[in-house]
Every structure is written in structure tokens, then in C-alpha cells.
Amino acid sequence: MKKLLKNIFAVCILGALVSSMAAPAGQGIDGIAAVVNDQIITQSELRQKVEDFKKEHRSEDLPANKELRKQILNGMIATKLQLQIADRNHITVFPDELNKQISDIAKRNHITVDSLRKQVEAEGLSYASYRENIKNQMIQTKLQQQVIMPKINITTEQVETVMKAEKNTPKASEAIFHVRDVTVSLPDAPTPASIVKAKTQAKNLIKKLKKKGVDFKAFAMAQSEGSQALSGGDLGWHPLAELPDIFTSHLITMAKGDIAGPIRAPNGFHIIKLEDIKSQKSDLTPEKAREMLFKREFQTQLEDWLHDLRENAYVKVEEVS
């Protein structure tokens, strides 16, 4: 059935491809970066995203252009797939919702909306594109909440287990962890050969990461196959209960700067780095434990859903140079 659907999409896309290649007189022909079901991502769209990303991260150590283009294109494909589903289900963001969101962003940065616009434009970015990106992020969030939240059921037993673990593991209850992750993904139904291949790849990546002078953040940007690749694999600051169970046994024995892996998960193999750790007062309540478990489960389910979304779609990526 999957093959049939992909063949159908391949036929449907021909009209879009022909249309995209018909440039007005005097203009160059825009190439195809990727085909995503019955829609395309053009080379010019990809180039613009790469340029915008470089402007936003001009002070950071970025991967080589080819690697960066590949990661940004993967992100664009994930966005395109989600927006297609949202469109089919009439999930949208209205102008007043978008204006409020942008106003909230400005308030959090202690500036006015006009100052925010000027800052965006001072970076060489289009404010219209900025608004469009925020709108697309909001639509994806709405979609993710509708798809993922009904699947999550946190039990009393799970909450009690977290409460007990916090009590019995001092480091878990007295610290929050800043973790980065590099993912080597596996297909939906991995074969023994694909598992061995992915694990070998992860081991080779660890060897490279442990060489002197290698920046984990830039490495993750270039090599990770996870959804956080473009943020350098940054999972952010979290108490232990919010992080995947498969990470916790490693983290409680790791020191700042340590790297662990490969760690097997349903979606692939992970390499984690404890970027930093800091103390926090332990005041865990059952309500907070439930909230942490929900966040962890939501992120796990989201990663799996995004992976399946691409696996079951018709996606053809042209050579990224």
C-alpha cells in the first residue's frame, strides 16, 4: 500500500514540477530541492532558508554548507508534511492569534513589536517571512497537540515511581541537566543488518566526537538525524524525570562535558553530552511529577510521529550541493 501511495504521489507531482519549471521570460529556471507528496520545495526556497539561518547564527560555528543545506532541507520537509496535514484538517492560525503571539515574543524580550520588527530587519531578514515562520510554528504546535495529547495517559503508578526515584537518587532530585544529543535513526521496522549498520555509524561518530577540539554543537548540526539537529542537538535544561528513561542511568554518573553512547532507543541510537549541570531545590510534588512525565512522553511520541510521518510519505530529495 505504501508503494502504491508513493507511486500515486509521483504521478500527481508531475504537473507541479512542470509548472515550477516554467519561468517567465527573462528569469532563470528554479530547480527542485525536494518533492514532498504532491508539493515541491524549490532550490530558491532552500537557498533563502540557508541564508536566513546563517544570518541568525552568524556568530556560531556552523557546519559546512552542504551539511547545513541538508539539515535545513530536512527541517523544511518536516514542516511541509505537517502543514499538509494541518491544511487537510482545517487547522489554521488567525491574524489576531498571530499578532498576540508576536506581541508576547516582544514582551518576553522587553521590547515593543515595532522594535522587534526593526531587530529582525537589522539582521537582514524579511519581517513578512518572520511572521510567516511564527505562523507555521503555531500551526504545527496546534497539530501536534491534537495528534499527540490524546495518546498520553500518565498513571498514578508512574507518578509514584518518579517520586520514589527522586527520593532515592540525591543527584536526580537536586539537579537539572543541560543535554545535547546526536541521533542515528533507524527505519520503522529495522532489520538486524540495519541495526548493526546504525550502531557502527554511532560508534564511529563517538570516536570523532572524542577527538580534541571537536565542538559537539556544530557536530550535531552537521551529523544528527534527530529533530533538534539545527539547534545543535540541544535538548535544553531539564530535571532528570523529564528526560528519556534510557538517558537517566547514564546522566546520574556523568560529569559536565562527558559523552555517553551509543544508547539504543526505538527510533535509533543516541549519543548524549552532559553540557552542564546545576543544583536546584528539591520540591517535587505529585502534580509536578505528572507534568514532567507528560512532557517527556509528549516529546517521545512527537519524535516517533515525525519519524513515521516521513517514512510513510512520498519524499524525493534532489542532490544537495
C-alpha positions, 0 to 999 in steps of 0.5 A: 500500500505504501508503494502504491501511495508513493507511486500515486504521489509521483504521478500527481507531482508531475504537473507541479514540477512542470509548472515550477519549471516554467519561468517567465521570460527573462528569469532563470529556471528554479530547480527542485530541492525536494518533492514532498507528496504532491508539493515541491520545495524549490532550490530558491526556497532552500537557498533563502532558508540557508541564508536566513539561518546563517544570518541568525547564527552568524556568530556560531560555528556552523557546519559546512554548507552542504551539511547545513543545506541538508539539515535545513532541507530536512527541517523544511520537509518536516514542516511541509508534511505537517502543514499538509496535514494541518491544511487537510484538517482545517487547522489554521492560525488567525491574524489576531492569534498571530499578532498576540503571539508576536506581541508576547515574543516582544514582551518576553524580550522587553521590547515593543513589536515595532522594535522587534520588527526593526531587530529582525530587519537589522539582521537582514531578514524579511519581517513578512517571512518572520511572521510567516515562520511564527505562523507555521510554528503555531500551526504545527504546535496546534497539530501536534497537540491534537495528534499527540495529547490524546495518546498520553495517559500518565498513571498514578503508578508512574507518578509514584515511581518518579517520586520514589526515584527522586527520593532515592537518587540525591543527584536526580532530585537536586539537579537539572541537566543541560543535554545535547544529543546526536541521533542515528535513526533507524527505519520503522521496522529495522532489520538486524543488518540495519541495526548493526549498520546504525550502531557502527555509524554511532560508534564511529561518530563517538570516536570523532566526537572524542577527538580534541577540539571537536565542538559537539554543537556544530557536530550535531548540526552537521551529523544528527538525524534527530529533530533538534539537529539545527539547534545543535542537538540541544535538548535544553535544561531539564530535571532528570524525570523529564528526560528519556528513561534510557538517558537517566542511568547514564546522566546520574554518573556523568560529569559536565562535558562527558559523552555517553553512547551509543544508547539504543532507543526505538527510533535509533541510537543516541549519543548524549553530552552532559553540557552542564549541570546545576543544583536546584531545590528539591520540591517535587510534588505529585502534580509536578511529577505528572507534568514532567512525565507528560512532557517527556512522553509528549516529546517521545511520541512527537519524535516517533510521529515525525519519524513515521510521518516521513517514512510513510510519505512520498519524499524525493530529495534532489542532490544537495550541493 
